[in-house]
């Protein structure tokens, strides 16, 4: 586990932030290459990039602060934290579903302002969202967050007891793990590998989609299912954040899957009516 990428003077640059930046760049580059196939200039995707970054990070952080306000302000992770702790995204604390919703809103506003077809634009972006998630989850792995339950599998990982992130989670009671050095599921890497597979599938679907919005709707359903599966192995949730054995991400996955299924059905039906 190596949370610090390098030092610039007295500033520590974390791998989490570096890999989030890499995720955005990979996502924008692959989407820009895909866009001309459906009549959207690649420059439009890069122009959209700033909107997605602002909307995504704002949504991801807002969801984290609302969902885990106790982690931000009231526990030993951030003792006597000032209100400015809300903006400290470099330490982690981003909820992907919040980022997805924030970026989706930003994309819808951009499409309206630039008079672009929304669902065609969403199809262009969908595979790249899945691909961008891969380095983002590797960043979580290096940061020591989003870890799994105790297991004895050959690929189980042990976080070093001297790790600040791991020790603080343990001391604050923010984990179901009984000891800081216990072997656990590398759930971050599970997520990364499954998202890579999802990207490959969505990129193939894009080339033979039958209606606009099909790829994006499929992404919503596919990611919700994959995320729900990985959540079965997560071990970093305190008991207070579990609901009948379901994690917060499980609950959001149910909603996102339903939205994806409804969108798929609605757009497909509209296409059939148009003939």
C-alpha positions in Angstrom: 0.0 0.0 0.0 1.5 3.3 -1.2 -0.9 6.2 -0.8 1.7 8.9 -1.5 2.8 9.2 -5.1 5.4 11.9 -4.6 6.2 15.1 -2.7 6.3 18.6 -4.1 7.9 20.7 -1.4 5.8 20.2 1.6 2.8 19.0 -0.4 2.1 15.2 -0.6 0.5 14.1 -3.9 -1.5 11.0 -3.3 -2.0 8.1 -5.8 -5.7 8.4 -5.3 -5.8 11.8 -6.8 -3.4 11.0 -9.5 -5.4 8.0 -10.6 -8.7 9.8 -10.5 -7.1 12.3 -12.9 -5.9 9.4 -15.1 -9.5 8.0 -15.0 -10.9 11.3 -16.4 -8.2 11.6 -19.1 -8.7 8.0 -20.3 -12.4 8.4 -20.3 -12.4 11.6 -22.3 -9.8 10.3 -24.8 -11.6 7.1 -25.6 -15.0 8.8 -25.8 -13.5 11.5 -28.1 -12.3 8.7 -30.4 -15.8 7.1 -30.4 -17.8 10.2 -30.9 -17.2 10.8 -34.6 -18.8 7.5 -35.4 -22.2 9.0 -34.5 -21.7 12.4 -35.9 -20.3 14.2 -32.8 -17.0 16.0 -33.1 -14.3 14.7 -30.7 -13.7 18.3 -29.7 -17.1 18.4 -28.2 -16.2 15.6 -25.8 -13.1 17.5 -24.5 -15.2 20.6 -24.2 -17.7 18.6 -22.1 -14.8 17.3 -20.0 -14.7 20.3 -17.6 -18.4 20.0 -17.0 -18.1 16.3 -16.2 -15.2 16.9 -13.8 -17.0 19.6 -11.9 -20.3 17.8 -11.8 -18.8 14.4 -11.0 -16.5 15.5 -8.2 -19.2 17.7 -6.7 -21.8 15.0 -6.8 -19.4 12.3 -5.5 -18.3 14.5 -2.5 -21.8 15.7 -1.7 -23.1 12.1 -1.5 -20.2 11.1 0.7 -20.7 14.0 3.1 -24.5 13.4 3.3 -24.2 9.6 3.6 -21.2 9.6 6.0 -21.3 12.9 7.9 -20.2 11.0 11.0 -17.0 10.0 9.3 -16.3 13.5 8.1 -17.0 15.5 11.3 -17.5 13.3 14.4 -15.0 10.5 14.6 -11.2 10.1 15.1 -10.5 10.2 11.4 -11.0 13.9 11.5 -10.9 15.1 15.1 -12.4 18.5 15.6 -12.8 18.9 11.8 -13.6 22.3 10.5 -16.3 22.8 7.9 -13.6 23.0 5.2 -13.1 19.2 5.6 -16.0 18.9 3.2 -13.7 19.9 0.3 -10.7 17.7 1.3 -11.3 15.2 -1.6 -7.6 14.4 -1.8 -8.0 12.2 1.3 -10.6 10.0 -0.4 -14.3 10.2 0.4 -16.0 10.1 -3.0 -19.1 8.1 -3.6 -19.2 6.8 -7.2 -23.0 6.9 -7.6 -23.0 10.5 -6.5 -20.4 11.2 -9.1 -22.4 9.4 -11.7 -25.5 11.4 -11.0 -23.6 14.7 -10.8 -21.8 14.0 -14.1 -25.1 13.0 -15.7 -26.8 16.2 -14.7 -23.8 18.2 -16.1 -23.9 16.2 -19.3 -27.7 16.9 -19.7 -27.2 20.6 -19.2 -24.2 20.7 -21.6 -26.3 18.8 -24.3 -29.1 21.3 -23.9 -26.7 24.3 -24.1 -24.8 23.0 -27.2 -27.9 21.5 -28.8 -26.5 18.0 -28.9 -28.6 14.7 -28.9 -28.5 13.7 -25.3 -28.9 9.9 -25.6 -26.4 9.7 -28.4 -23.9 11.6 -26.3 -24.7 9.3 -23.3 -24.0 6.2 -25.5 -20.6 7.7 -26.5 -19.7 8.3 -22.8 -21.0 5.0 -21.3 -18.1 2.6 -22.1 -15.6 5.2 -21.1 -17.2 5.6 -17.7 -16.7 1.9 -17.1 -13.1 2.2 -18.3 -12.3 5.2 -16.1 -13.5 3.3 -13.1 -10.6 0.9 -13.4 -7.7 3.3 -12.4 -10.1 4.9 -9.9 -10.4 1.6 -8.0 -6.7 1.0 -8.2 -6.4 4.3 -6.5 -8.6 3.1 -3.7 -6.4 0.0 -3.4 -3.3 2.1 -3.0 -5.1 4.4 -0.6 -6.3 1.6 1.6 -10.0 2.4 1.5 -13.0 0.3 0.3 -11.4 -2.9 1.5 -13.0 -6.3 1.9 -14.0 -8.8 4.5 -11.5 -11.2 6.2 -10.8 -14.2 4.0 -8.1 -16.9 3.7 -8.0 -17.0 -0.1 -4.6 -17.2 -1.8 -5.1 -13.6 -3.2 -6.1 -12.1 0.1 -4.2 -8.9 1.0 -2.9 -7.6 4.3 -2.6 -3.9 4.9 0.4 -2.8 6.9 -0.4 -2.1 10.6 1.5 1.2 10.3 -0.8 2.4 7.6 -2.6 5.6 8.8 -5.8 5.0 6.8 -6.1 1.4 8.0 -5.2 2.1 11.6 -7.6 5.1 11.8 -10.5 3.1 10.4 -9.8 0.4 12.9 -9.5 2.7 15.9 -12.6 4.6 14.8 -14.7 1.5 14.5 -15.3 2.1 10.8 -14.6 -1.5 9.8 -16.0 -4.9 10.5 -12.4 -6.3 10.5 -11.3 -7.6 13.9 -7.6 -6.7 13.5 -5.7 -4.2 11.4 -3.4 -6.8 9.8 -6.1 -9.4 8.9 -6.1 -10.8 5.4 -9.0 -9.4 3.4 -10.6 -9.5 0.0 -9.0 -7.0 -2.4 -12.5 -5.7 -3.3 -11.0 -2.7 -5.1 -9.3 -5.0 -7.6 -12.5 -7.1 -8.0 -14.3 -3.8 -9.0 -11.5 -2.8 -11.4 -11.4 -6.2 -13.2 -15.2 -6.4 -13.5 -15.4 -2.8 -14.8 -12.8 -3.6 -17.4 -14.9 -6.5 -18.6 -18.0 -4.2 -18.6 -16.1 -1.7 -20.8 -15.2 -4.4 -23.3 -18.8 -5.5 -23.5 -20.2 -1.9 -23.8 -17.7 -1.0 -26.5 -18.8 -4.0 -28.5 -22.5 -3.1 -28.0 -21.9 0.5 -29.1 -20.9 -0.7 -32.6 -24.3 -2.5 -33.1 -26.7 -0.7 -30.8 -30.3 -0.5 -32.1 -31.5 2.7 -30.5 -30.0 5.8 -28.9 -29.5 5.4 -25.2 -29.2 1.6 -25.4 -25.5 1.6 -24.3 -26.0 4.0 -21.5 -29.1 2.1 -20.1 -27.2 -1.1 -20.4 -24.3 0.4 -18.5 -26.6 1.5 -15.6 -28.0 -2.0 -15.3 -24.7 -3.8 -15.8 -22.7 -1.7 -13.3 -25.5 -1.9 -10.7 -25.3 -5.7 -10.9 -21.5 -5.9 -10.8 -21.3 -3.4 -7.9 -23.9 -5.3 -5.9 -21.9 -8.5 -6.3 -18.6 -6.9 -5.1 -20.4 -5.3 -2.2 -21.0 -8.8 -0.8 -17.3 -8.9 0.0 -16.9 -5.4 1.4 -15.7 -5.1 5.0 -15.2 -1.4 5.6 -18.8 -0.5 6.6 -19.6 0.1 10.3 -22.7 -1.8 11.5 -24.7 1.5 11.6 -24.4 1.8 7.9 -25.8 -1.7 7.1 -29.5 -2.1 6.4 -30.6 -5.7 6.8 -27.2 -6.8 5.6 -27.3 -4.5 2.7 -24.7 -1.7 2.2 -25.6 1.8 1.1 -24.2 0.9 -2.4 -26.6 -2.1 -2.5 -29.5 0.2 -2.0 -28.3 2.7 -4.6 -27.6 -0.2 -7.0 -31.3 -1.3 -6.8 -32.4 2.2 -7.7 -29.8 2.6 -10.5 -30.7 -0.8 -12.0 -34.4 0.2 -11.9 -33.6 3.5 -13.6 -31.6 1.7 -16.3 -34.3 -0.8 -17.0 -37.0 1.9 -17.2 -34.8 3.9 -19.5 -34.0 0.9 -21.7 -37.7 0.0 -22.0 -38.8 3.6 -22.7 -36.2 4.4 -25.3 -36.6 1.0 -27.1 -40.4 1.5 -27.2 -40.0 5.0 -28.6 -37.7 3.6 -31.3 -40.2 0.9 -32.3 -42.9 3.5 -32.6 -40.7 5.6 -34.9 -40.5 2.5 -37.0 
